Amino acid sequence: MLRPETGYRFRNWDETLECRPKHLYRPESEEEILEIVREASDAGETVRTFGAGHSWAPLVVTDDTLINLDRLDRIVSVDAEQQRVTVQAGIRIKELNRLLPKHGLAMKNLGSIGEQSIAGAISTATHGTGLKLGALHTQVVGIELLTGSGRRLAISENEDPELSALHSERIWSCVDRLWRGGLESFCLVATRG
Ligand SMILES: Cc1cc2nc3c(=O)[nH]c(=O)nc-3n(C[C@H](O)[C@H](O)[C@H](O)COP(=O)(O)OP(=O)(O)OC[C@H]3O[C@@H](n4cnc5c(N)ncnc54)[C@H](O)[C@@H]3O)c2cc1C
């Protein structure tokens, strides 16, 4: 079992949110996440997750168990032809911006910074500008969740477009991997009138 850090103080980006969870984990695999979730669930405790901690919403704060996915930060696979990339949830957007162009790919839309984890960004509808460009979660074509009851749940655009399976799951889901689509590389030019 992965050993937790104790005495950790979480603070979000502008320090408007703070908590001191009993345990902080930084897992390196899905198996470790599942172990953490099952143990917390058995103990009747709450599990929350965070990426870069840039959100102002009090959705990370807990006295129980906090998980950070910074160590799950890889691109898992790239299909340049289909413009699809599978990434681990903790990867930062700035890292995607660095790596995707090597495959001729790019994010369709971005916010004003690149510090966010991809899971944090799609969980909060992070967006940029552009009338025809959806928020980041609209680029997701599949997702793998680890649920509060310790189950793996894979959802794809073909199998479950409404993500309805989630409604039967309790308490908490941890985004583990995301499949992204429609990522053709492009060049953005800023003009001033
Ligand atoms: C300086 C600054 C500039 C910003 N600019 C923009 C902008 O231009 N456009 C815009 O729309 N937003 C912007 N934001 C907001 C930011 O994009 C969001 O708050 C985003 O959620 C931050 O990502 P994060 O990794 O820090 O998420 P966190 O703050 O770490 O988490 C956000 C939410 O996602 C959940 N979460 C994180 N990881 C996982 C996971 N693996 N599984 C399940 N849930 C998870 C958390 O529990 C929480 O509910 C900005 C924020 C800052 C501080």
The ligand as a Tripos MOL2 file, in Angstrom:
@<TRIPOS>MOLECULE
LIG
   53    58     1     0     0
SMALL
NO_CHARGES

@<TRIPOS>ATOM
      1 C1         -4.3510   32.4090  -13.1200 C.3       1 LIG1
      2 C2         -5.5430   31.6010  -13.5910 C.ar      1 LIG1
      3 C3         -5.9780   31.7310  -14.9010 C.ar      1 LIG1
      4 C4         -7.0890   31.0150  -15.3580 C.ar      1 LIG1
      5 N1         -7.5280   31.1700  -16.6330 N.ar      1 LIG1
      6 C5         -8.6480   30.5410  -17.0520 C.ar      1 LIG1
      7 C6         -9.1630   30.7530  -18.3790 C.ar      1 LIG1
      8 O1         -8.5730   31.4610  -19.1870 O.2       1 LIG1
      9 N2        -10.3180   30.1100  -18.7110 N.ar      1 LIG1
     10 C7        -11.0020   29.3100  -17.8380 C.ar      1 LIG1
     11 O2        -12.0510   28.7820  -18.1910 O.2       1 LIG1
     12 N3        -10.5260   29.0720  -16.5870 N.ar      1 LIG1
     13 C8         -9.3820   29.6800  -16.1810 C.ar      1 LIG1
     14 N4         -8.9000   29.4450  -14.9220 N.ar      1 LIG1
     15 C9         -9.5780   28.4430  -14.0960 C.3       1 LIG1
     16 C10        -8.8770   27.0710  -14.2350 C.3       1 LIG1
     17 O3         -8.7290   26.6830  -15.5930 O.3       1 LIG1
     18 C11        -9.7290   26.0050  -13.5420 C.3       1 LIG1
     19 O4         -9.8920   26.3450  -12.1960 O.3       1 LIG1
     20 C12        -9.1220   24.5930  -13.6190 C.3       1 LIG1
     21 O5         -9.9870   23.7100  -12.9520 O.3       1 LIG1
     22 C13        -7.7830   24.5060  -12.9700 C.3       1 LIG1
     23 O6         -7.2270   23.2160  -13.1910 O.3       1 LIG1
     24 P1         -6.4960   22.4990  -11.9800 P.3       1 LIG1
     25 O7         -5.6980   21.3580  -12.4900 O.co2     1 LIG1
     26 O8         -5.7950   23.4940  -11.1470 O.co2     1 LIG1
     27 O9         -7.7670   21.9320  -11.1860 O.3       1 LIG1
     28 P2         -8.0070   21.8410   -9.5550 P.3       1 LIG1
     29 O10        -8.1860   23.2120   -9.0550 O.co2     1 LIG1
     30 O11        -6.8340   21.0930   -9.0020 O.co2     1 LIG1
     31 O12        -9.2970   21.0100   -9.5580 O.3       1 LIG1
     32 C14       -10.4860   21.5600  -10.1280 C.3       1 LIG1
     33 C15       -11.6110   20.5440  -10.0120 C.3       1 LIG1
     34 O13       -11.2780   19.3840  -10.7740 O.3       1 LIG1
     35 C16       -11.3400   18.2390   -9.9270 C.3       1 LIG1
     36 N5        -10.2880   17.3120  -10.3620 N.ar      1 LIG1
     37 C17        -8.9670   17.5940  -10.5850 C.ar      1 LIG1
     38 N6         -8.3270   16.4800  -10.9640 N.ar      1 LIG1
     39 C18        -9.2460   15.4810  -10.9900 C.ar      1 LIG1
     40 C19        -9.2080   14.0950  -11.2760 C.ar      1 LIG1
     41 N7         -8.0660   13.5040  -11.6770 N.pl3     1 LIG1
     42 N8        -10.3440   13.3780  -11.1870 N.ar      1 LIG1
     43 C20       -11.5160   13.9640  -10.8130 C.ar      1 LIG1
     44 N9        -11.6200   15.2590  -10.5130 N.ar      1 LIG1
     45 C21       -10.5040   16.0040  -10.5950 C.ar      1 LIG1
     46 C22       -11.0820   18.7450   -8.5160 C.3       1 LIG1
     47 O14       -11.5860   17.8530   -7.5430 O.3       1 LIG1
     48 C23       -11.8480   20.0570   -8.5650 C.3       1 LIG1
     49 O15       -13.2100   19.8100   -8.4020 O.3       1 LIG1
     50 C24        -7.7870   30.1310  -14.4600 C.ar      1 LIG1
     51 C25        -7.3250   29.9790  -13.1380 C.ar      1 LIG1
     52 C26        -6.2090   30.7160  -12.7030 C.ar      1 LIG1
     53 C27        -5.7370   30.5680  -11.2720 C.3       1 LIG1
@<TRIPOS>BOND
     1     1     2 1
     2     2     3 ar
     3     2    52 ar
     4     3     4 ar
     5     4     5 ar
     6     4    50 ar
     7     5     6 ar
     8     6     7 ar
     9     6    13 1
    10     7     8 2
    11     7     9 ar
    12     9    10 ar
    13    10    11 2
    14    10    12 ar
    15    12    13 ar
    16    13    14 ar
    17    14    15 1
    18    14    50 ar
    19    15    16 1
    20    16    17 1
    21    16    18 1
    22    18    19 1
    23    18    20 1
    24    20    21 1
    25    20    22 1
    26    22    23 1
    27    23    24 1
    28    24    25 2
    29    24    26 1
    30    24    27 1
    31    27    28 1
    32    28    29 2
    33    28    30 1
    34    28    31 1
    35    31    32 1
    36    32    33 1
    37    33    34 1
    38    33    48 1
    39    34    35 1
    40    35    36 1
    41    35    46 1
    42    36    37 ar
    43    36    45 ar
    44    37    38 ar
    45    38    39 ar
    46    39    40 ar
    47    39    45 ar
    48    40    41 1
    49    40    42 ar
    50    42    43 ar
    51    43    44 ar
    52    44    45 ar
    53    46    47 1
    54    46    48 1
    55    48    49 1
    56    50    51 ar
    57    51    52 ar
    58    52    53 1
@<TRIPOS>SUBSTRUCTURE
     1 LIG1         1 GROUP 0 **** ****
